[in-house]
């Protein structure tokens, strides 16, 4: 085998090895991208679940606030009626006292 043939064989061998390395790099990148995408997807799912849970908590708090507001309005109406009745009673007793 001549030196030229040996060099040609070496070149082919190196080209083949280079191609295999490139393919390995591509596979590794795809695997890393998949892992990264999978990790990001899991993080997004967790964040979405947290947001949904927080939305439910906010809805529950809003319902409590509405109920509390309604109860306060009813209490205010009862107090106003008591005040009105008391004022009427005072006025009525003043008229009777005169």
C-alpha positions in Angstrom: 0.0 0.0 0.0 1.4 3.4 -1.0 1.6 6.4 1.3 -1.2 8.0 -0.8 -3.5 5.0 -0.3 -2.7 5.0 3.4 -3.5 8.7 3.6 -6.8 8.2 1.6 -7.8 5.4 4.0 -6.9 7.6 7.0 -9.0 10.5 5.5 -12.0 8.2 4.9 -11.6 6.8 8.5 -11.4 10.3 9.9 -14.4 11.5 7.8 -16.4 8.5 9.0 -15.5 9.2 12.6 -16.3 12.9 12.1 -19.7 12.0 10.7 -20.4 9.7 13.6 -19.4 12.5 16.0 -21.6 14.9 14.3 -24.5 12.5 14.5 -23.8 11.9 18.2 -23.8 15.7 18.8 -27.1 16.1 16.9 -28.7 13.2 19.0 -27.3 14.7 22.2 -28.7 18.1 21.3 -32.1 16.6 20.4 -32.1 14.7 23.7 -31.1 17.9 25.6 -33.8 19.9 23.8 -36.3 17.2 24.6 -35.2 17.1 28.2 -35.2 20.9 28.4 -38.6 21.1 26.7 -40.0 18.4 29.0 -38.6 20.3 32.0 -40.1 23.6 30.8 -43.4 21.9 30.0 -43.5 20.4 33.5 -42.7 23.8 35.1 -45.4 25.5 33.0 -47.9 22.8 34.0 -47.0 23.4 37.7 -47.3 27.2 37.3 -50.6 26.8 35.5 -52.0 24.5 38.3 -50.8 27.1 40.8 -52.6 29.9 38.9 -55.8 27.8 38.7 -55.6 27.1 42.5 -55.1 30.8 43.1 -58.0 31.7 40.9 -60.2 29.3 42.9 -59.0 30.9 46.1 -59.7 34.3 44.8 -63.2 33.2 43.7 -63.8 31.8 47.2 -62.6 35.0 48.8 -64.8 37.1 46.5 -67.8 35.0 47.4 -67.0 35.5 51.1 -66.7 39.3 50.5 -70.0 39.4 48.7 -71.7 37.5 51.5 -70.0 39.7 54.1 -71.1 42.8 52.2 -74.7 41.6 52.0 -74.7 40.9 55.7 -73.3 44.4 56.4 -76.0 45.9 54.3 -78.7 43.9 56.2 -77.1 45.0 59.5 -77.1 48.6 58.3 -80.7 48.5 57.3 -81.7 47.0 60.7 -79.6 49.6 62.5 -81.2 52.4 60.5 -84.7 51.0 61.3 -83.8 50.9 65.0 -82.6 54.5 64.8 -85.7 55.6 63.0 -87.9 53.8 65.4 -86.0 55.3 68.4 -86.2 58.8 66.9 -90.0 58.3 66.2 -90.4 57.0 69.8 -88.6 60.1 71.2 -90.6 62.5 69.1 -93.8 60.7 70.1 -92.9 60.8 73.8 -92.0 64.5 73.5 -95.4 65.3 71.9 -97.1 63.4 74.7 -95.1 65.1 77.4 -96.1 68.5 76.2 
